[in-house]
Amino acid sequence: MLRGAFAWLLTAAALMVYFGARAFVAQELPAQTDFDAIRHAVGLGLVTNLILGMSLMILPEFAAERQHSNRQRLLA
């Protein structure tokens, strides 16, 4: 999940570069739909995946599983 969040971050960055370069070449300001696309990539993609990914690490039942697997690695 967290890797997917960073993929969305790269997508948002690529959109920013693309829309910025397109507006620079056309000598006009970016359209509102360009800002909306970036806002959705950051909001829905990055933030949602970060919240869900971190919640899997914080919830007690998942944290106990992680600690159990870490002990298994130490014993091996």
PDB file of N, CA, C, O and CB in Angstrom:
ATOM      1  N   MET A   1       0.805  -1.193   0.000  1.00  0.00           N
ATOM      2  CA  MET A   1       0.000   0.000   0.000  1.00  0.00           C
ATOM      3  C   MET A   1       0.852   1.261   0.000  1.00  0.00           C
ATOM      4  O   MET A   1       0.546   2.232  -0.693  1.00  0.00           O
ATOM      5  CB  MET A   1      -0.918  -0.004   1.184  1.00  0.00           C
ATOM      6  N   LEU A   2       1.919   1.234   0.783  1.00  0.00           N
ATOM      7  CA  LEU A   2       2.740   2.439   0.854  1.00  0.00           C
ATOM      8  C   LEU A   2       3.502   2.675  -0.442  1.00  0.00           C
ATOM      9  O   LEU A   2       3.744   3.822  -0.820  1.00  0.00           O
ATOM     10  CB  LEU A   2       3.714   2.345   2.018  1.00  0.00           C
ATOM     11  N   ARG A   3       3.875   1.615  -1.115  1.00  0.00           N
ATOM     12  CA  ARG A   3       4.537   1.783  -2.413  1.00  0.00           C
ATOM     13  C   ARG A   3       3.582   2.371  -3.429  1.00  0.00           C
ATOM     14  O   ARG A   3       3.980   3.176  -4.271  1.00  0.00           O
ATOM     15  CB  ARG A   3       5.084   0.447  -2.921  1.00  0.00           C
ATOM     16  N   GLY A   4       2.330   1.975  -3.353  1.00  0.00           N
ATOM     17  CA  GLY A   4       1.319   2.547  -4.239  1.00  0.00           C
ATOM     18  C   GLY A   4       1.126   4.036  -3.990  1.00  0.00           C
ATOM     19  O   GLY A   4       0.876   4.800  -4.923  1.00  0.00           O
ATOM     20  N   ALA A   5       1.241   4.445  -2.735  1.00  0.00           N
ATOM     21  CA  ALA A   5       1.126   5.867  -2.407  1.00  0.00           C
ATOM     22  C   ALA A   5       2.240   6.663  -3.066  1.00  0.00           C
ATOM     23  O   ALA A   5       2.007   7.752  -3.591  1.00  0.00           O
ATOM     24  CB  ALA A   5       1.156   6.075  -0.887  1.00  0.00           C
ATOM     25  N   PHE A   6       3.436   6.126  -3.039  1.00  0.00           N
ATOM     26  CA  PHE A   6       4.534   6.845  -3.661  1.00  0.00           C
ATOM     27  C   PHE A   6       4.455   6.806  -5.181  1.00  0.00           C
ATOM     28  O   PHE A   6       4.974   7.703  -5.844  1.00  0.00           O
ATOM     29  CB  PHE A   6       5.852   6.273  -3.201  1.00  0.00           C
ATOM     30  N   ALA A   7       3.818   5.791  -5.741  1.00  0.00           N
ATOM     31  CA  ALA A   7       3.557   5.776  -7.180  1.00  0.00           C
ATOM     32  C   ALA A   7       2.588   6.906  -7.540  1.00  0.00           C
ATOM     33  O   ALA A   7       2.751   7.560  -8.569  1.00  0.00           O
ATOM     34  CB  ALA A   7       2.982   4.398  -7.622  1.00  0.00           C
ATOM     35  N   TRP A   8       1.582   7.133  -6.693  1.00  0.00           N
ATOM     36  CA  TRP A   8       0.662   8.248  -6.918  1.00  0.00           C
ATOM     37  C   TRP A   8       1.375   9.578  -6.772  1.00  0.00           C
ATOM     38  O   TRP A   8       1.056  10.532  -7.482  1.00  0.00           O
ATOM     39  CB  TRP A   8      -0.516   8.177  -5.948  1.00  0.00           C
ATOM     40  N   LEU A   9       2.333   9.658  -5.864  1.00  0.00           N
ATOM     41  CA  LEU A   9       3.109  10.889  -5.700  1.00  0.00           C
ATOM     42  C   LEU A   9       3.911  11.172  -6.970  1.00  0.00           C
ATOM     43  O   LEU A   9       3.978  12.316  -7.421  1.00  0.00           O
ATOM     44  CB  LEU A   9       4.054  10.784  -4.473  1.00  0.00           C
ATOM     45  N   LEU A  10       4.510  10.150  -7.537  1.00  0.00           N
ATOM     46  CA  LEU A  10       5.240  10.323  -8.798  1.00  0.00           C
ATOM     47  C   LEU A  10       4.300  10.706  -9.931  1.00  0.00           C
ATOM     48  O   LEU A  10       4.664  11.503 -10.795  1.00  0.00           O
ATOM     49  CB  LEU A  10       5.996   9.043  -9.160  1.00  0.00           C
ATOM     50  N   THR A  11       3.092  10.145  -9.937  1.00  0.00           N
ATOM     51  CA  THR A  11       2.099  10.498 -10.945  1.00  0.00           C
ATOM     52  C   THR A  11       1.717  11.971 -10.829  1.00  0.00           C
ATOM     53  O   THR A  11       1.626  12.672 -11.836  1.00  0.00           O
ATOM     54  CB  THR A  11       0.853   9.610 -10.805  1.00  0.00           C
ATOM     55  N   ALA A  12       1.494  12.438  -9.608  1.00  0.00           N
ATOM     56  CA  ALA A  12       1.160  13.844  -9.401  1.00  0.00           C
ATOM     57  C   ALA A  12       2.318  14.748  -9.833  1.00  0.00           C
ATOM     58  O   ALA A  12       2.098  15.802 -10.430  1.00  0.00           O
ATOM     59  CB  ALA A  12       0.808  14.098  -7.925  1.00  0.00           C
ATOM     60  N   ALA A  13       3.534  14.337  -9.535  1.00  0.00           N
ATOM     61  CA  ALA A  13       4.700  15.135  -9.939  1.00  0.00           C
ATOM     62  C   ALA A  13       4.817  15.187 -11.458  1.00  0.00           C
ATOM     63  O   ALA A  13       5.118  16.238 -12.025  1.00  0.00           O
ATOM     64  CB  ALA A  13       5.993  14.556  -9.327  1.00  0.00           C
ATOM     65  N   ALA A  14       4.581  14.053 -12.118  1.00  0.00           N
ATOM     66  CA  ALA A  14       4.634  14.028 -13.583  1.00  0.00           C
ATOM     67  C   ALA A  14       3.547  14.913 -14.181  1.00  0.00           C
ATOM     68  O   ALA A  14       3.781  15.602 -15.174  1.00  0.00           O
ATOM     69  CB  ALA A  14       4.487  12.589 -14.103  1.00  0.00           C
ATOM     70  N   LEU A  15       2.365  14.897 -13.580  1.00  0.00           N
ATOM     71  CA  LEU A  15       1.284  15.767 -14.067  1.00  0.00           C
ATOM     72  C   LEU A  15       1.647  17.240 -13.892  1.00  0.00           C
ATOM     73  O   LEU A  15       1.370  18.062 -14.765  1.00  0.00           O
ATOM     74  CB  LEU A  15      -0.034  15.458 -13.325  1.00  0.00           C
ATOM     75  N   MET A  16       2.271  17.570 -12.757  1.00  0.00           N
ATOM     76  CA  MET A  16       2.675  18.959 -12.527  1.00  0.00           C
ATOM     77  C   MET A  16       3.680  19.421 -13.575  1.00  0.00           C
ATOM     78  O   MET A  16       3.577  20.527 -14.105  1.00  0.00           O
ATOM     79  CB  MET A  16       3.271  19.117 -11.124  1.00  0.00           C
ATOM     80  N   VAL A  17       4.650  18.566 -13.865  1.00  0.00           N
ATOM     81  CA  VAL A  17       5.663  18.925 -14.867  1.00  0.00           C
ATOM     82  C   VAL A  17       5.015  19.056 -16.242  1.00  0.00           C
ATOM     83  O   VAL A  17       5.298  20.005 -16.973  1.00  0.00           O
ATOM     84  CB  VAL A  17       6.799  17.867 -14.906  1.00  0.00           C
ATOM     85  N   TYR A  18       4.156  18.119 -16.593  1.00  0.00           N
ATOM     86  CA  TYR A  18       3.519  18.144 -17.904  1.00  0.00           C
ATOM     87  C   TYR A  18       2.629  19.371 -18.074  1.00  0.00           C
ATOM     88  O   TYR A  18       2.735  20.083 -19.072  1.00  0.00           O
ATOM     89  CB  TYR A  18       2.702  16.877 -18.114  1.00  0.00           C
ATOM     90  N   PHE A  19       1.755  19.620 -17.105  1.00  0.00           N
ATOM     91  CA  PHE A  19       0.844  20.760 -17.207  1.00  0.00           C
ATOM     92  C   PHE A  19       1.600  22.081 -17.147  1.00  0.00           C
ATOM     93  O   PHE A  19       1.233  23.038 -17.829  1.00  0.00           O
ATOM     94  CB  PHE A  19      -0.199  20.706 -16.094  1.00  0.00           C
ATOM     95  N   GLY A  20       2.642  22.139 -16.343  1.00  0.00           N
ATOM     96  CA  GLY A  20       3.451  23.355 -16.267  1.00  0.00           C
ATOM     97  C   GLY A  20       4.184  23.630 -17.566  1.00  0.00           C
ATOM     98  O   GLY A  20       4.221  24.770 -18.028  1.00  0.00           O
ATOM     99  N   ALA A  21       4.766  22.600 -18.161  1.00  0.00           N
ATOM    100  CA  ALA A  21       5.481  22.776 -19.428  1.00  0.00           C
ATOM    101  C   ALA A  21       4.516  23.139 -20.553  1.00  0.00           C
ATOM    102  O   ALA A  21       4.825  23.974 -21.403  1.00  0.00           O
ATOM    103  CB  ALA A  21       6.256  21.498 -19.791  1.00  0.00           C
ATOM    104  N   ARG A  22       3.346  22.506 -20.549  1.00  0.00           N
ATOM    105  CA  ARG A  22       2.348  22.816 -21.587  1.00  0.00           C
ATOM    106  C   ARG A  22       1.872  24.259 -21.464  1.00  0.00           C
ATOM    107  O   ARG A  22       1.705  24.941 -22.475  1.00  0.00           O
ATOM    108  CB  ARG A  22       1.143  21.851 -21.490  1.00  0.00           C
ATOM    109  N   ALA A  23       1.654  24.726 -20.252  1.00  0.00           N
ATOM    110  CA  ALA A  23       1.229  26.115 -20.056  1.00  0.00           C
ATOM    111  C   ALA A  23       2.351  27.085 -20.395  1.00  0.00           C
ATOM    112  O   ALA A  23       2.092  28.173 -20.910  1.00  0.00           O
ATOM    113  CB  ALA A  23       0.767  26.334 -18.612  1.00  0.00           C
ATOM    114  N   PHE A  24       3.597  26.705 -20.112  1.00  0.00           N
ATOM    115  CA  PHE A  24       4.734  27.568 -20.431  1.00  0.00           C
ATOM    116  C   PHE A  24       4.887  27.735 -21.933  1.00  0.00           C
ATOM    117  O   PHE A  24       5.128  28.838 -22.425  1.00  0.00           O
ATOM    118  CB  PHE A  24       6.021  27.000 -19.834  1.00  0.00           C
ATOM    119  N   VAL A  25       4.746  26.634 -22.656  1.00  0.00           N
ATOM    120  CA  VAL A  25       4.876  26.695 -24.113  1.00  0.00           C
ATOM    121  C   VAL A  25       3.734  27.501 -24.725  1.00  0.00           C
ATOM    122  O   VAL A  25       3.946  28.260 -25.670  1.00  0.00           O
ATOM    123  CB  VAL A  25       4.905  25.278 -24.711  1.00  0.00           C
ATOM    124  N   ALA A  26       2.534  27.339 -24.192  1.00  0.00           N
ATOM    125  CA  ALA A  26       1.373  28.056 -24.719  1.00  0.00           C
ATOM    126  C   ALA A  26       1.303  29.493 -24.203  1.00  0.00           C
ATOM    127  O   ALA A  26       0.448  30.257 -24.652  1.00  0.00           O
ATOM    128  CB  ALA A  26       0.095  27.315 -24.353  1.00  0.00           C
ATOM    129  N   GLN A  27       2.174  29.879 -23.276  1.00  0.00           N
ATOM    130  CA  GLN A  27       2.206  31.212 -22.687  1.00  0.00           C
ATOM    131  C   GLN A  27       0.870  31.615 -22.058  1.00  0.00           C
ATOM    132  O   GLN A  27       0.396  32.738 -22.232  1.00  0.00           O
ATOM    133  CB  GLN A  27       2.596  32.222 -23.739  1.00  0.00           C
ATOM    134  N   GLU A  28       0.277  30.669 -21.323  1.00  0.00           N
ATOM    135  CA  GLU A  28      -0.969  30.947 -20.609  1.00  0.00           C
ATOM    136  C   GLU A  28      -0.957  30.199 -19.288  1.00  0.00           C
ATOM    137  O   GLU A  28      -0.126  29.318 -19.070  1.00  0.00           O
ATOM    138  CB  GLU A  28      -2.209  30.546 -21.459  1.00  0.00           C
ATOM    139  N   LEU A  29      -1.872  30.552 -18.421  1.00  0.00           N
ATOM    140  CA  LEU A  29      -1.974  29.879 -17.131  1.00  0.00           C
ATOM    141  C   LEU A  29      -2.591  28.492 -17.299  1.00  0.00           C
ATOM    142  O   LEU A  29      -3.394  28.279 -18.207  1.00  0.00           O
ATOM    143  CB  LEU A  29      -2.806  30.720 -16.148  1.00  0.00           C
ATOM    144  N   PRO A  30      -2.224  27.554 -16.437  1.00  0.00           N
ATOM    145  CA  PRO A  30      -2.852  26.222 -16.512  1.00  0.00           C
ATOM    146  C   PRO A  30      -4.359  26.313 -16.248  1.00  0.00           C
ATOM    147  O   PRO A  30      -4.819  27.172 -15.496  1.00  0.00           O
ATOM    148  CB  PRO A  30      -2.193  25.253 -15.493  1.00  0.00           C
ATOM    149  N   ALA A  31      -5.104  25.427 -16.871  1.00  0.00           N
ATOM    150  CA  ALA A  31      -6.553  25.409 -16.709  1.00  0.00           C
ATOM    151  C   ALA A  31      -6.917  24.849 -15.330  1.00  0.00           C
ATOM    152  O   ALA A  31      -6.109  24.185 -14.681  1.00  0.00           O
ATOM    153  CB  ALA A  31      -7.217  24.573 -17.831  1.00  0.00           C
ATOM    154  N   GLN A  32      -8.123  25.125 -14.910  1.00  0.00           N
ATOM    155  CA  GLN A  32      -8.603  24.630 -13.623  1.00  0.00           C
ATOM    156  C   GLN A  32      -8.660  23.098 -13.614  1.00  0.00           C
ATOM    157  O   GLN A  32      -8.426  22.472 -12.580  1.00  0.00           O
ATOM    158  CB  GLN A  32      -9.990  25.217 -13.308  1.00  0.00           C
ATOM    159  N   THR A  33      -8.969  22.503 -14.757  1.00  0.00           N
ATOM    160  CA  THR A  33      -9.026  21.032 -14.822  1.00  0.00           C
ATOM    161  C   THR A  33      -7.654  20.416 -14.601  1.00  0.00           C
ATOM    162  O   THR A  33      -7.553  19.296 -14.101  1.00  0.00           O
ATOM    163  CB  THR A  33      -9.588  20.573 -16.175  1.00  0.00           C
ATOM    164  N   ASP A  34      -6.592  21.136 -14.968  1.00  0.00           N
ATOM    165  CA  ASP A  34      -5.236  20.654 -14.695  1.00  0.00           C
ATOM    166  C   ASP A  34      -4.986  20.595 -13.196  1.00  0.00           C
ATOM    167  O   ASP A  34      -4.434  19.615 -12.695  1.00  0.00           O
ATOM    168  CB  ASP A  34      -4.190  21.556 -15.374  1.00  0.00           C
ATOM    169  N   PHE A  35      -5.388  21.642 -12.476  1.00  0.00           N
ATOM    170  CA  PHE A  35      -5.245  21.645 -11.019  1.00  0.00           C
ATOM    171  C   PHE A  35      -6.093  20.548 -10.383  1.00  0.00           C
ATOM    172  O   PHE A  35      -5.678  19.918  -9.410  1.00  0.00           O
ATOM    173  CB  PHE A  35      -5.638  23.013 -10.446  1.00  0.00           C
ATOM    174  N   ASP A  36      -7.270  20.326 -10.932  1.00  0.00           N
ATOM    175  CA  ASP A  36      -8.147  19.280 -10.393  1.00  0.00           C
ATOM    176  C   ASP A  36      -7.520  17.897 -10.553  1.00  0.00           C
ATOM    177  O   ASP A  36      -7.615  17.062  -9.654  1.00  0.00           O
ATOM    178  CB  ASP A  36      -9.516  19.317 -11.090  1.00  0.00           C
ATOM    179  N   ALA A  37      -6.882  17.658 -11.692  1.00  0.00           N
ATOM    180  CA  ALA A  37      -6.247  16.356 -11.921  1.00  0.00           C
ATOM    181  C   ALA A  37      -5.123  16.123 -10.911  1.00  0.00           C
ATOM    182  O   ALA A  37      -4.983  15.025 -10.374  1.00  0.00           O
ATOM    183  CB  ALA A  37      -5.696  16.267 -13.363  1.00  0.00           C
ATOM    184  N   ILE A  38      -4.341  17.143 -10.661  1.00  0.00           N
ATOM    185  CA  ILE A  38      -3.249  17.025  -9.693  1.00  0.00           C
ATOM    186  C   ILE A  38      -3.805  16.854  -8.287  1.00  0.00           C
ATOM    187  O   ILE A  38      -3.310  16.034  -7.513  1.00  0.00           O
ATOM    188  CB  ILE A  38      -2.328  18.260  -9.757  1.00  0.00           C
ATOM    189  N   ARG A  39      -4.827  17.622  -7.960  1.00  0.00           N
ATOM    190  CA  ARG A  39      -5.444  17.537  -6.630  1.00  0.00           C
ATOM    191  C   ARG A  39      -6.024  16.150  -6.390  1.00  0.00           C
ATOM    192  O   ARG A  39      -5.914  15.621  -5.284  1.00  0.00           O
ATOM    193  CB  ARG A  39      -6.545  18.601  -6.473  1.00  0.00           C
ATOM    194  N   HIS A  40      -6.631  15.557  -7.397  1.00  0.00           N
ATOM    195  CA  HIS A  40      -7.179  14.213  -7.245  1.00  0.00           C
ATOM    196  C   HIS A  40      -6.078  13.169  -7.114  1.00  0.00           C
ATOM    197  O   HIS A  40      -6.208  12.229  -6.330  1.00  0.00           O
ATOM    198  CB  HIS A  40      -8.075  13.875  -8.424  1.00  0.00           C
ATOM    199  N   ALA A  41      -4.996  13.323  -7.871  1.00  0.00           N
ATOM    200  CA  ALA A  41      -3.890  12.373  -7.760  1.00  0.00           C
ATOM    201  C   ALA A  41      -3.281  12.409  -6.369  1.00  0.00           C
ATOM    202  O   ALA A  41      -2.943  11.371  -5.802  1.00  0.00           O
ATOM    203  CB  ALA A  41      -2.819  12.670  -8.808  1.00  0.00           C
ATOM    204  N   VAL A  42      -3.144  13.616  -5.822  1.00  0.00           N
ATOM    205  CA  VAL A  42      -2.574  13.736  -4.475  1.00  0.00           C
ATOM    206  C   VAL A  42      -3.587  13.309  -3.420  1.00  0.00           C
ATOM    207  O   VAL A  42      -3.261  12.542  -2.515  1.00  0.00           O
ATOM    208  CB  VAL A  42      -2.113  15.180  -4.210  1.00  0.00           C
ATOM    209  N   GLY A  43      -4.809  13.804  -3.538  1.00  0.00           N
ATOM    210  CA  GLY A  43      -5.821  13.542  -2.508  1.00  0.00           C
ATOM    211  C   GLY A  43      -6.298  12.110  -2.480  1.00  0.00           C
ATOM    212  O   GLY A  43      -6.258  11.450  -1.442  1.00  0.00           O
ATOM    213  N   LEU A  44      -6.745  11.635  -3.610  1.00  0.00           N
ATOM    214  CA  LEU A  44      -7.291  10.281  -3.644  1.00  0.00           C
ATOM    215  C   LEU A  44      -6.199   9.221  -3.686  1.00  0.00           C
ATOM    216  O   LEU A  44      -6.304   8.191  -3.020  1.00  0.00           O
ATOM    217  CB  LEU A  44      -8.205  10.119  -4.840  1.00  0.00           C
ATOM    218  N   GLY A  45      -5.170   9.465  -4.452  1.00  0.00           N
ATOM    219  CA  GLY A  45      -4.129   8.464  -4.589  1.00  0.00           C
ATOM    220  C   GLY A  45      -3.168   8.433  -3.423  1.00  0.00           C
ATOM    221  O   GLY A  45      -3.068   7.425  -2.723  1.00  0.00           O
ATOM    222  N   LEU A  46      -2.467   9.516  -3.212  1.00  0.00           N
ATOM    223  CA  LEU A  46      -1.415   9.547  -2.196  1.00  0.00           C
ATOM    224  C   LEU A  46      -1.969   9.485  -0.772  1.00  0.00           C
ATOM    225  O   LEU A  46      -1.605   8.597  -0.001  1.00  0.00           O
ATOM    226  CB  LEU A  46      -0.579  10.799  -2.361  1.00  0.00           C
ATOM    227  N   VAL A  47      -2.837  10.415  -0.428  1.00  0.00           N
ATOM    228  CA  VAL A  47      -3.286  10.526   0.961  1.00  0.00           C
ATOM    229  C   VAL A  47      -4.085   9.295   1.388  1.00  0.00           C
ATOM    230  O   VAL A  47      -3.882   8.768   2.482  1.00  0.00           O
ATOM    231  CB  VAL A  47      -4.132  11.790   1.147  1.00  0.00           C
ATOM    232  N   THR A  48      -4.986   8.842   0.533  1.00  0.00           N
ATOM    233  CA  THR A  48      -5.800   7.675   0.887  1.00  0.00           C
ATOM    234  C   THR A  48      -4.931   6.433   1.072  1.00  0.00           C
ATOM    235  O   THR A  48      -5.121   5.683   2.029  1.00  0.00           O
ATOM    236  CB  THR A  48      -6.862   7.415  -0.193  1.00  0.00           C
ATOM    237  N   ASN A  49      -3.983   6.213   0.170  1.00  0.00           N
ATOM    238  CA  ASN A  49      -3.109   5.054   0.306  1.00  0.00           C
ATOM    239  C   ASN A  49      -2.200   5.165   1.525  1.00  0.00           C
ATOM    240  O   ASN A  49      -1.921   4.155   2.171  1.00  0.00           O
ATOM    241  CB  ASN A  49      -2.273   4.884  -0.946  1.00  0.00           C
ATOM    242  N   LEU A  50      -1.735   6.356   1.852  1.00  0.00           N
ATOM    243  CA  LEU A  50      -0.916   6.517   3.056  1.00  0.00           C
ATOM    244  C   LEU A  50      -1.721   6.231   4.316  1.00  0.00           C
ATOM    245  O   LEU A  50      -1.227   5.575   5.234  1.00  0.00           O
ATOM    246  CB  LEU A  50      -0.335   7.928   3.119  1.00  0.00           C
ATOM    247  N   ILE A  51      -2.948   6.715   4.366  1.00  0.00           N
ATOM    248  CA  ILE A  51      -3.783   6.455   5.540  1.00  0.00           C
ATOM    249  C   ILE A  51      -4.040   4.970   5.696  1.00  0.00           C
ATOM    250  O   ILE A  51      -3.892   4.423   6.789  1.00  0.00           O
ATOM    251  CB  ILE A  51      -5.111   7.210   5.438  1.00  0.00           C
ATOM    252  N   LEU A  52      -4.423   4.313   4.608  1.00  0.00           N
ATOM    253  CA  LEU A  52      -4.709   2.876   4.688  1.00  0.00           C
ATOM    254  C   LEU A  52      -3.448   2.062   4.962  1.00  0.00           C
ATOM    255  O   LEU A  52      -3.482   1.109   5.740  1.00  0.00           O
ATOM    256  CB  LEU A  52      -5.361   2.397   3.395  1.00  0.00           C
ATOM    257  N   GLY A  53      -2.349   2.428   4.333  1.00  0.00           N
ATOM    258  CA  GLY A  53      -1.108   1.692   4.536  1.00  0.00           C
ATOM    259  C   GLY A  53      -0.574   1.815   5.955  1.00  0.00           C
ATOM    260  O   GLY A  53      -0.118   0.832   6.539  1.00  0.00           O
ATOM    261  N   MET A  54      -0.630   3.007   6.504  1.00  0.00           N
ATOM    262  CA  MET A  54      -0.154   3.195   7.873  1.00  0.00           C
ATOM    263  C   MET A  54      -1.105   2.584   8.888  1.00  0.00           C
ATOM    264  O   MET A  54      -0.672   2.146   9.954  1.00  0.00           O
ATOM    265  CB  MET A  54       0.031   4.674   8.167  1.00  0.00           C
ATOM    266  N   SER A  55      -2.398   2.546   8.575  1.00  0.00           N
ATOM    267  CA  SER A  55      -3.341   1.950   9.524  1.00  0.00           C
ATOM    268  C   SER A  55      -3.068   0.455   9.686  1.00  0.00           C
ATOM    269  O   SER A  55      -3.290  -0.101  10.762  1.00  0.00           O
ATOM    270  CB  SER A  55      -4.793   2.180   9.059  1.00  0.00           C
ATOM    271  N   LEU A  56      -2.596  -0.190   8.637  1.00  0.00           N
ATOM    272  CA  LEU A  56      -2.254  -1.611   8.750  1.00  0.00           C
ATOM    273  C   LEU A  56      -1.061  -1.822   9.674  1.00  0.00           C
ATOM    274  O   LEU A  56      -0.919  -2.887  10.275  1.00  0.00           O
ATOM    275  CB  LEU A  56      -1.954  -2.198   7.370  1.00  0.00           C
ATOM    276  N   MET A  57      -0.209  -0.818   9.788  1.00  0.00           N
ATOM    277  CA  MET A  57       0.945  -0.937  10.666  1.00  0.00           C
ATOM    278  C   MET A  57       0.605  -0.564  12.110  1.00  0.00           C
ATOM    279  O   MET A  57       1.282  -1.007  13.037  1.00  0.00           O
ATOM    280  CB  MET A  57       2.075  -0.059  10.155  1.00  0.00           C
ATOM    281  N   ILE A  58      -0.428   0.239  12.308  1.00  0.00           N
ATOM    282  CA  ILE A  58      -0.742   0.758  13.632  1.00  0.00           C
ATOM    283  C   ILE A  58      -1.766  -0.100  14.370  1.00  0.00           C
ATOM    284  O   ILE A  58      -1.680  -0.231  15.591  1.00  0.00           O
ATOM    285  CB  ILE A  58      -1.252   2.171  13.518  1.00  0.00           C
ATOM    286  N   LEU A  59      -2.722  -0.681  13.673  1.00  0.00           N
ATOM    287  CA  LEU A  59      -3.751  -1.479  14.331  1.00  0.00           C
ATOM    288  C   LEU A  59      -3.115  -2.600  15.148  1.00  0.00           C
ATOM    289  O   LEU A  59      -2.192  -3.256  14.666  1.00  0.00           O
ATOM    290  CB  LEU A  59      -4.729  -2.060  13.296  1.00  0.00           C
ATOM    291  N   PRO A  60      -3.582  -2.832  16.355  1.00  0.00           N
ATOM    292  CA  PRO A  60      -2.930  -3.798  17.247  1.00  0.00           C
ATOM    293  C   PRO A  60      -2.843  -5.215  16.684  1.00  0.00           C
ATOM    294  O   PRO A  60      -1.821  -5.875  16.864  1.00  0.00           O
ATOM    295  CB  PRO A  60      -3.660  -3.841  18.548  1.00  0.00           C
ATOM    296  N   GLU A  61      -3.871  -5.694  16.015  1.00  0.00           N
ATOM    297  CA  GLU A  61      -3.807  -7.074  15.528  1.00  0.00           C
ATOM    298  C   GLU A  61      -2.757  -7.237  14.431  1.00  0.00           C
ATOM    299  O   GLU A  61      -2.136  -8.294  14.320  1.00  0.00           O
ATOM    300  CB  GLU A  61      -5.175  -7.512  15.005  1.00  0.00           C
ATOM    301  N   PHE A  62      -2.556  -6.200  13.623  1.00  0.00           N
ATOM    302  CA  PHE A  62      -1.528  -6.288  12.592  1.00  0.00           C
ATOM    303  C   PHE A  62      -0.138  -6.058  13.182  1.00  0.00           C
ATOM    304  O   PHE A  62       0.839  -6.645  12.717  1.00  0.00           O
ATOM    305  CB  PHE A  62      -1.803  -5.273  11.479  1.00  0.00           C
ATOM    306  N   ALA A  63      -0.047  -5.212  14.199  1.00  0.00           N
ATOM    307  CA  ALA A  63       1.238  -4.964  14.856  1.00  0.00           C
ATOM    308  C   ALA A  63       1.735  -6.227  15.558  1.00  0.00           C
ATOM    309  O   ALA A  63       2.934  -6.508  15.558  1.00  0.00           O
ATOM    310  CB  ALA A  63       1.114  -3.806  15.867  1.00  0.00           C
ATOM    311  N   ALA A  64       0.818  -6.986  16.154  1.00  0.00           N
ATOM    312  CA  ALA A  64       1.202  -8.234  16.819  1.00  0.00           C
ATOM    313  C   ALA A  64       1.739  -9.234  15.811  1.00  0.00           C
ATOM    314  O   ALA A  64       2.692  -9.958  16.102  1.00  0.00           O
ATOM    315  CB  ALA A  64       0.009  -8.836  17.576  1.00  0.00           C
ATOM    316  N   GLU A  65       1.140  -9.281  14.633  1.00  0.00           N
ATOM    317  CA  GLU A  65       1.639 -10.183  13.591  1.00  0.00           C
ATOM    318  C   GLU A  65       3.043  -9.786  13.157  1.00  0.00           C
ATOM    319  O   GLU A  65       3.887 -10.652  12.927  1.00  0.00           O
ATOM    320  CB  GLU A  65       0.694 -10.185  12.381  1.00  0.00           C
ATOM    321  N   ARG A  66       3.303  -8.480  13.042  1.00  0.00           N
ATOM    322  CA  ARG A  66       4.634  -8.017  12.652  1.00  0.00           C
ATOM    323  C   ARG A  66       5.660  -8.381  13.712  1.00  0.00           C
ATOM    324  O   ARG A  66       6.765  -8.807  13.377  1.00  0.00           O
ATOM    325  CB  ARG A  66       4.632  -6.501  12.417  1.00  0.00           C
ATOM    326  N   GLN A  67       5.314  -8.223  14.985  1.00  0.00           N
ATOM    327  CA  GLN A  67       6.251  -8.545  16.050  1.00  0.00           C
ATOM    328  C   GLN A  67       6.532 -10.041  16.077  1.00  0.00           C
ATOM    329  O   GLN A  67       7.665 -10.456  16.321  1.00  0.00           O
ATOM    330  CB  GLN A  67       5.709  -8.080  17.405  1.00  0.00           C
ATOM    331  N   HIS A  68       5.513 -10.846  15.828  1.00  0.00           N
ATOM    332  CA  HIS A  68       5.687 -12.301  15.803  1.00  0.00           C
ATOM    333  C   HIS A  68       6.636 -12.691  14.659  1.00  0.00           C
ATOM    334  O   HIS A  68       7.516 -13.529  14.851  1.00  0.00           O
ATOM    335  CB  HIS A  68       4.307 -13.020  15.642  1.00  0.00           C
ATOM    336  N   SER A  69       6.467 -12.096  13.485  1.00  0.00           N
ATOM    337  CA  SER A  69       7.334 -12.435  12.355  1.00  0.00           C
ATOM    338  C   SER A  69       8.754 -11.958  12.606  1.00  0.00           C
ATOM    339  O   SER A  69       9.702 -12.605  12.159  1.00  0.00           O
ATOM    340  CB  SER A  69       6.794 -11.822  11.055  1.00  0.00           C
ATOM    341  N   ASN A  70       8.932 -10.822  13.325  1.00  0.00           N
ATOM    342  CA  ASN A  70      10.274 -10.357  13.655  1.00  0.00           C
ATOM    343  C   ASN A  70      10.973 -11.307  14.614  1.00  0.00           C
ATOM    344  O   ASN A  70      12.177 -11.531  14.496  1.00  0.00           O
ATOM    345  CB  ASN A  70      10.216  -8.963  14.256  1.00  0.00           C
ATOM    346  N   ARG A  71      10.229 -11.868  15.564  1.00  0.00           N
ATOM    347  CA  ARG A  71      10.818 -12.838  16.483  1.00  0.00           C
ATOM    348  C   ARG A  71      11.224 -14.109  15.753  1.00  0.00           C
ATOM    349  O   ARG A  71      12.250 -14.710  16.068  1.00  0.00           O
ATOM    350  CB  ARG A  71       9.840 -13.171  17.608  1.00  0.00           C
ATOM    351  N   GLN A  72      10.420 -14.517  14.779  1.00  0.00           N
ATOM    352  CA  GLN A  72      10.748 -15.701  13.992  1.00  0.00           C
ATOM    353  C   GLN A  72      12.076 -15.500  13.255  1.00  0.00           C
ATOM    354  O   GLN A  72      12.896 -16.415  13.185  1.00  0.00           O
ATOM    355  CB  GLN A  72       9.616 -16.015  12.988  1.00  0.00           C
ATOM    356  N   ARG A  73      12.282 -14.303  12.709  1.00  0.00           N
ATOM    357  CA  ARG A  73      13.521 -14.025  11.994  1.00  0.00           C
ATOM    358  C   ARG A  73      14.718 -14.015  12.932  1.00  0.00           C
ATOM    359  O   ARG A  73      15.805 -14.459  12.562  1.00  0.00           O
ATOM    360  CB  ARG A  73      13.422 -12.696  11.266  1.00  0.00           C
ATOM    361  N   LEU A  74      14.524 -13.511  14.141  1.00  0.00           N
ATOM    362  CA  LEU A  74      15.626 -13.473  15.096  1.00  0.00           C
ATOM    363  C   LEU A  74      16.029 -14.867  15.555  1.00  0.00           C
ATOM    364  O   LEU A  74      17.208 -15.133  15.793  1.00  0.00           O
ATOM    365  CB  LEU A  74      15.248 -12.627  16.294  1.00  0.00           C
ATOM    366  N   LEU A  75      15.053 -15.752  15.678  1.00  0.00           N
ATOM    367  CA  LEU A  75      15.335 -17.106  16.116  1.00  0.00           C
ATOM    368  C   LEU A  75      15.991 -17.955  15.036  1.00  0.00           C
ATOM    369  O   LEU A  75      16.707 -18.909  15.340  1.00  0.00           O
ATOM    370  CB  LEU A  75      14.072 -17.761  16.570  1.00  0.00           C
ATOM    371  N   ALA A  76      15.750 -17.612  13.789  1.00  0.00           N
ATOM    372  CA  ALA A  76      16.290 -18.413  12.675  1.00  0.00           C
ATOM    373  C   ALA A  76      17.728 -18.119  12.390  1.00  0.00           C
ATOM    374  O   ALA A  76      18.313 -18.715  11.485  1.00  0.00           O
ATOM    375  CB  ALA A  76      15.495 -18.183  11.431  1.00  0.00           C
TER     376      ALA A  76
END
